[in-house]
């Protein structure tokens, strides 16, 4: 397992979020958020993103699980030292929520491993102040 853990540690995922006020309808409990992901390969071999697995939790502690192949219709290969970026979105029924998950990656040598997506908060402006 240590080889797999080393591979997991070689992928760094960072996230920025934004509230999309123009697409949201608060009176209908519809809060739309965008998230912008950066996946950096810090390892010494390429890695292909095969699938994603998200846990989206709203402010009422309702959890939605989302799984699927690739991201935004792609299964990118990220070479050592490279960064892959994409943006996507989520719709919540509450003003605040969070997301976390992992990507299933395949190293150039065929090893499958998980790259963790750290938990991040989705919140309308000033909701947490």
C-alpha positions in Angstrom: 0.0 0.0 0.0 2.9 2.4 0.5 3.4 2.7 -3.2 -0.2 3.7 -3.6 0.0 6.2 -0.7 3.1 7.7 -2.3 1.1 8.1 -5.5 -1.8 9.6 -3.6 0.5 12.2 -2.0 1.9 13.1 -5.5 -1.4 14.7 -6.5 -2.2 18.1 -5.0 -5.8 19.3 -5.3 -6.7 22.9 -4.6 -10.2 24.6 -4.9 -11.6 28.1 -5.2 -15.3 28.7 -4.9 -17.8 31.4 -5.8 -21.5 32.0 -5.3 -23.4 32.6 -8.5 -26.0 35.0 -7.4 -27.5 35.5 -10.9 -28.3 31.8 -11.1 -29.6 31.4 -7.6 -33.2 31.8 -6.4 -33.0 32.1 -2.6 -36.8 32.2 -2.2 -37.0 28.8 -3.8 -34.1 27.4 -1.7 -31.8 27.3 -4.8 -28.2 28.4 -4.2 -25.8 27.9 -7.1 -22.0 27.7 -6.6 -19.1 27.3 -8.9 -15.9 25.6 -7.9 -12.6 25.9 -9.7 -10.2 23.0 -9.3 -6.4 22.8 -9.8 -4.9 19.3 -9.9 -1.1 19.4 -9.8 1.1 16.3 -10.3 4.0 16.5 -7.9 5.1 13.0 -8.7 7.6 11.5 -11.2 5.1 9.7 -13.5 2.0 10.8 -15.4 -1.4 10.1 -13.9 -4.8 9.9 -15.7 -7.9 11.0 -13.9 -10.3 8.1 -14.4 -13.3 9.0 -12.2 -14.6 11.3 -9.5 -16.5 10.6 -6.3 -18.0 13.6 -4.4 -19.9 14.0 -1.2 -21.9 17.2 -1.2 -23.4 18.2 2.2 -25.9 21.1 2.6 -26.5 23.1 5.7 -29.2 20.7 6.8 -26.7 17.9 6.8 -28.3 16.3 3.7 -25.6 14.4 1.8 -25.6 13.9 -2.0 -23.2 11.4 -3.4 -22.0 12.0 -7.0 -19.8 9.5 -9.0 -18.8 9.5 -12.6 -16.2 9.0 -15.2 -13.6 11.8 -15.5 -14.4 15.5 -15.0 -16.3 17.8 -17.3 -16.4 15.1 -20.0 -12.6 14.5 -19.9 -10.2 12.0 -18.5 -7.0 14.1 -18.5 -3.5 12.8 -18.2 -1.5 15.1 -16.0 2.3 14.8 -16.6 4.8 15.3 -13.8 5.0 19.0 -12.9 1.9 19.9 -14.8 -1.4 21.3 -13.5 -4.9 20.5 -14.9 -7.6 23.1 -14.3 -11.4 22.8 -14.6 -14.5 24.5 -13.3 -17.9 23.0 -12.4 -20.8 23.7 -10.1 -23.2 22.6 -7.5 -26.7 23.5 -6.5 -27.6 23.5 -2.8 -30.9 24.0 -1.0 -29.2 25.9 1.8 -27.0 29.1 2.0 -24.0 27.1 3.2 -22.6 23.6 2.5 -19.5 21.7 1.8 -17.9 19.3 -0.6 -15.2 16.7 -0.4 -14.2 13.6 -2.2 -11.5 11.9 -4.3 -10.4 11.2 -7.8 -9.5 7.7 -8.9 -6.2 8.2 -10.8 -4.2 5.7 -12.9 -0.5 6.1 -12.9 1.5 5.5 -16.1 2.6 2.1 -14.6 -1.1 1.1 -14.3 -1.4 1.5 -10.6 -4.8 2.8 -9.5 -4.9 5.2 -6.6 -7.1 7.8 -4.9 -6.2 11.6 -4.9 -8.1 13.2 -2.1 -10.1 16.4 -2.6 -9.9 18.2 0.7 -13.2 19.5 2.2 -14.2 23.0 1.0 -17.0 25.3 2.0 -19.7 26.6 -0.3 -21.3 29.7 1.2 -23.1 32.8 0.1 -21.2 36.0 0.9 -21.4 37.0 4.6 -23.2 33.7 5.5 -20.4 32.7 7.8 -19.6 36.1 9.4 
